[in-house]
Amino acid sequence: MDALGFTQILVTMIGRFWPVWIALALTFALSISFKRRLGLYGRLFDSPIGMTGFALVMFWVFTALFANIVATHDPLAQISGMKNALPGSPLKNPVEGIYAHYLLGGDNLARDVFSRMVVGARSVLTIAPAATAFAFMAGITLGLPAGYFGGRLDTGLSFVANLVLAFPVILMFYLLVTPEIRETGPLLLGWRASIPNVMAAILFAFPILFLCILWNARFFTTPARRNLYVGITLVLGLWIYAGLAFRADPFGLWIMEPNLLNVFVSVVFVNAPTVFRIVRGITMDLKSRDYVAAAQTRGEGPWYIMLWEVLPNARGPLIVDFCLRIGYTTILLGTLGFFGLGVSPESPDWGSTINAGRKLLSIFPVPALVPAVALMSLVLGLNLLADGLREESLKD
Amino acid sequence: MAKFLFRRLFTMIATALCLTFIVFYLTNLPPNLEKIAKSEAGSRISDAEVESWLQKNGYAQPLLGRYGEWLGVLPGWTATAADGKVTGRCIARGADPAAAPRFCGVLQGNWGWSNVFKEPVSQIIATRLSLTGWLMLSVMALMVPVALLIGVLAGMREGSKLDRTLSTFSIATTATPEYVSGVLFITIFASSMTGLKWFKGSATSAMDDITFENFFLPVLTIALYGIGYIARMTRASMTEVMTAQYIRTALLKGVSFRQVVLRHALRNALIAPFTVIMLQFPWLLNGVVIVETLFNYKGFGWTLVQAAGNNDIDLLLGCSVVAVAVVLITQLISDIGYAWLNPRIRLS
């Protein structure tokens, strides 16, 4: 079988992404036809920049979803004779049922670069948004009272936040994401109180805390409803919490590899103080508004005002920052992978793949180039999306 | 002003102490100490021997005490062996114990000994830091003018075609982390794939002799990521200034657009970016670590990676002191400079 030419590779690759194109077309067709009824999301389709960004982001989201259909090979399978193969190379010994070409060549362990890029999207797009969401939960839960009450609480929390921000990120990763750190700490009932585990136990508790306060502040006048919401939150939340932070999920559904937990917690920890500062700043600005004064006069409690008056009015900048921060988290995860501190050596995530490919960069650049371009396009998409959202939300 | 400075200084010192203590704690975790004992005294020694080695070398004391010794506020440990020989933190091998100083820590200028490079830490950091200094200087010399120019041109006429183009460019650069742009640049300009080979893919030779060929790619890689951010800040501040009353008045009076931008708008528009540029320094550190690793330029960032990867406690502590100092000093300068440039801000 012959090697594929440049155009053939391009056409075949575009063809492999068929489920992604269909999904993208459907999303855009539906969104544009109903855009007047979709609020801020609908108005995104008025701005070309926002639309481009959204298309790029959704391309990767759908790629992650349909990774099994798009990928041509198993991302971990090594096929003999394909080490550092050039893009479009045919397999040395074609076997029935295995795709006959390495579309973007092979890496230094003879794995398919294209499939690794596609499957890598999945790991990147699960970890980055999840870590950002946890950072936001922690940042909001602490930033609101710090900005609203001020005083000692604010001074203390701000000092800690600045402490974390003054820490050089790479140094922090090198200190936190090591195998040794996981083995240090007293054993409590079979759970090791190592630094990442303790940090996970604290950081993962914030969403539950946040939701409970949220429901309680709103519905404490109707206890039946309050109890229902808080109950559902506690049951679901504690179930997931036990699984993720303590590896104690009785059904084994929620579980995180210790390595992944370590990376995840460090990324959340780095991002949370910035979110805290943003939320604190917005709260300090908004708390002098008339609607806050009105709520205070009505006799509403401080948590109701923070969560149901201040927070909804702060959503614009927060949504924009959320998009930007997912991009930043993706970059951070890539940095971790680049220094070999990532999830696991053979994981197809983009940072680790760039790290593996950079040793032969000037001779076989493709294995590092492909994930690099993928990462860049995703982050670019997120930044453009944030820019479009900001522009549209300012139009009010 | 004096009160503000005093408070800032106090917070700075508290932050520095907290951060160095955290690094000290994390580098001195029991498994790390065990590794040191094994690498110094042989990898096959038993747990009891590890214990006694740690005891003999002053690692067995409480953490806070050792932190004080490292800092130089507590007297260094001394131990008397069975044969009457006195060893201690401050006693150099073969030196007279009686003549040794009592305190020897960072404050006394004793930064410790690197296990990996077999050199005093202060010496390593001095040489590596000067190498990185050149890199930083070149980055700043490229990044700041380009970023300000882009920001001012984009913010001059908001919404124009030039603005759209330059803003998209700045967004694109902020979306390209150093390890991505570095890989792209090496592939395009230094690999056999495109065959351009204009620049070198490694900056090792730049440590002795900086040339355009071996130094431009690393500098460009770091600068590019920062350009977008500074440019966007400059653009935001420029657009704000351009809508101000005095600019409109000047334009209506018939002053040329060129003159208005250069004489009236520019000075006010550059106050905000100043803070951003100062705060870029610590963040450049990240880029420096990545780029020095990628281009194999053995400066401060490369040393930090080596120290962290090889569990070289003293060197890692030294590196973190430098890194933390850079962050805190730039924060202070940016605060003071901002207040100094902008008379509307009152410090209190």
Interface residues (C-beta under 8 A of the other chain):
Chain A: I49 F159 N162 L163 A166 F167 P168 V169 I170 L171 Y174 L175 L176 E180 I181 E183 T184 I195 G327 I331 G334 T335 F338 F339 G351 I354 G357 R358 L361 S362 I363 P365 V366 A368 L369 A372 V373 L375 M376 V379 L380 L382 N383 L384 D387
Chain B: T11 A14 T15 C18 L19 I22 V23 L26 T27 L29 P30 P31 N32 K35 S167 T168 I171 A172 T174 A175 T176 P177 Y179 V180 V183 L184 I186 T187 A190 S191 S192 M193 G201 P282 L285 N286 V289 I290 T293 L294 G301 L304 V305 A308 G309 L316 C319 S320 A323 V324 V327 L328 Q331
